[in-house]
Amino acid sequence: QVQLVESGGGLVQPGGSLRLSCAASGFTFSNFAMSWYRQAPGKEREVVATINVYGSITNYLDSVKGRFTISRDNAKQTTYLQMNSLEPEDTAVYYCKAVRNWENYWGQGTQVTVSS
């Protein structure tokens, strides 16, 4: 069955770094664009970063540009989100999403907490 499993979240101090991973199975990963979303308490879910099927085109939420990097390894069926210079405002549950035309799949989310 289709699975997207996020990992790598945790508690980090402001200015620190985390690398999130999203491992996919049950579908042809290389045919799907991938995205990372986040949802903070009391706020709507927002898209943080997207990457096309080849890994050649990326887009970012303005507030994370220059700090976050999305990447993918089609051979490993995994997408990553490298997060540097983390700020308390980055605290949220982070989700990965796979999209191809009308098909989309979500992971279960991983908590990222930025606090001193």
MISERO-215548 format. One record per residue (C-alpha): residue in three letters; x, y, z. Coordinates in steps of 0.5 Angstrom, whole numbers, plus 500, padded with zeros to 3 digits. Layout:
% residues N
PT   residuo   east   north    up
PT       ALA      X       Y     Z
...
***
This chain:
% residues 116
PT   residuo   east   north    up
PT       GLN    500     500   500
PT       VAL    502     507   499
PT       GLN    506     510   505
PT       LEU    510     516   506
PT       VAL    514     516   513
PT       GLU    517     522   515
PT       SER    523     522   520
PT       GLY    528     527   523
PT       GLY    524     532   527
PT       GLY    525     534   534
PT       LEU    527     539   539
PT       VAL    533     544   537
PT       GLN    535     551   539
PT       PRO    534     557   535
PT       GLY    540     558   530
PT       GLY    540     550   530
PT       SER    539     545   524
PT       LEU    535     539   523
PT       ARG    534     535   517
PT       LEU    528     532   515
PT       SER    527     525   511
PT       CYS    521     523   508
PT       ALA    521     515   505
PT       ALA    516     513   500
PT       SER    513     506   498
PT       GLY    508     503   495
PT       PHE    508     508   488
PT       THR    513     510   483
PT       PHE    516     516   487
PT       SER    520     518   481
PT       ASN    513     520   477
PT       PHE    511     525   483
PT       ALA    513     532   485
PT       MET    514     532   492
PT       SER    513     538   497
PT       TRP    514     539   505
PT       TYR    508     543   508
PT       ARG    508     545   516
PT       GLN    502     547   520
PT       ALA    503     550   527
PT       PRO    498     550   533
PT       GLY    492     554   531
PT       LYS    494     556   524
PT       GLU    493     553   517
PT       ARG    497     548   514
PT       GLU    502     552   509
PT       VAL    507     549   503
PT       VAL    514     550   505
PT       ALA    518     547   499
PT       THR    517     544   493
PT       ILE    521     540   488
PT       ASN    519     537   481
PT       VAL    520     530   479
PT       TYR    527     531   476
PT       GLY    530     535   482
PT       SER    531     541   478
PT       ILE    526     546   480
PT       THR    525     548   487
PT       ASN    520     553   490
PT       TYR    520     556   497
PT       LEU    516     560   502
PT       ASP    519     566   502
PT       SER    520     566   510
PT       VAL    525     560   509
PT       LYS    528     562   503
PT       GLY    536     561   504
PT       ARG    535     557   510
PT       PHE    531     551   508
PT       THR    533     546   502
PT       ILE    529     541   499
PT       SER    532     535   495
PT       ARG    530     528   493
PT       ASP    534     522   491
PT       ASN    529     518   487
PT       ALA    534     511   487
PT       LYS    532     511   495
PT       GLN    525     514   494
PT       THR    526     519   499
PT       THR    526     527   499
PT       TYR    529     531   504
PT       LEU    528     538   508
PT       GLN    535     541   510
PT       MET    533     546   515
PT       ASN    538     551   518
PT       SER    538     557   522
PT       LEU    532     555   525
PT       GLU    527     560   528
PT       PRO    522     559   534
PT       GLU    517     561   528
PT       ASP    519     555   524
PT       THR    516     550   530
PT       ALA    510     546   527
PT       VAL    508     539   525
PT       TYR    512     538   518
PT       TYR    509     534   513
PT       CYS    511     531   506
PT       LYS    506     530   500
PT       ALA    507     527   493
PT       VAL    503     529   488
PT       ARG    502     527   481
PT       ASN    496     530   477
PT       TRP    490     528   481
PT       GLU    493     523   485
PT       ASN    496     526   492
PT       TYR    499     522   498
PT       TRP    501     525   505
PT       GLY    505     523   511
PT       GLN    503     523   518
PT       GLY    508     528   520
PT       THR    514     530   524
PT       GLN    514     535   530
PT       VAL    519     540   529
PT       THR    520     545   536
PT       VAL    525     551   536
PT       SER    526     553   543
PT       SER    531     555   548
***
